[in-house]
Amino acid sequence: MPVAFVPHGGGPWPFVEMGLPPNEVTDLKDYLRSVRLLPKTPPRALLVVSAHWEEPVPTVMTAERPPMAQLMSVQGPMMQGMMTNYIEQSKNLFIQMQEQMQNQTKSMFGTFPFAPPATPPAEKKDK
């Protein structure tokens, strides 16, 4: 039976610079690309390991529709709406921060007599 591990949290992700050794980032990219090569048949089982489902002792649940699946089917649309709002707010905040940094840079360095950028010399044409 094919097995795939798909992380769902804060990484490590190969598209976020986290200071990982380059060979580990390459290995992670290769692994994530390989997941799409798994057979396209529906899974017969699904194992979810979560630190977000608390019980007093380590717990294993088996059920056709376990409580987590029921929770997700009810909460999914609400969570998707929250994430859309979060992403939009994050994008807007990022744009505001970029504009603020540009304005601060202009005000700090706007009076410096910087020389204009040099014009690159014209390329010589071979005859």
Contacts in CASP RR format, 6 or more apart in sequence:
PFRMAT RR
TARGET T0000
AUTHOR 0000-0000-0000
METHOD contacts of the structure
MODEL  1
MPVAFVPHGGGPWPFVEMGLPPNEVTDLKDYLRSVRLLPKTPPRALLVVS
AHWEEPVPTVMTAERPPMAQLMSVQGPMMQGMMTNYIEQSKNLFIQMQEQ
MQNQTKSMFGTFPFAPPATPPAEKKDK
1 44 0 8 1.000
1 45 0 8 1.000
2 38 0 8 1.000
2 39 0 8 1.000
4 35 0 8 1.000
4 38 0 8 1.000
6 35 0 8 1.000
11 18 0 8 1.000
12 18 0 8 1.000
12 20 0 8 1.000
12 24 0 8 1.000
12 25 0 8 1.000
12 28 0 8 1.000
13 28 0 8 1.000
14 25 0 8 1.000
14 28 0 8 1.000
14 29 0 8 1.000
14 32 0 8 1.000
20 28 0 8 1.000
48 68 0 8 1.000
50 68 0 8 1.000
53 68 0 8 1.000
61 67 0 8 1.000
61 68 0 8 1.000
END
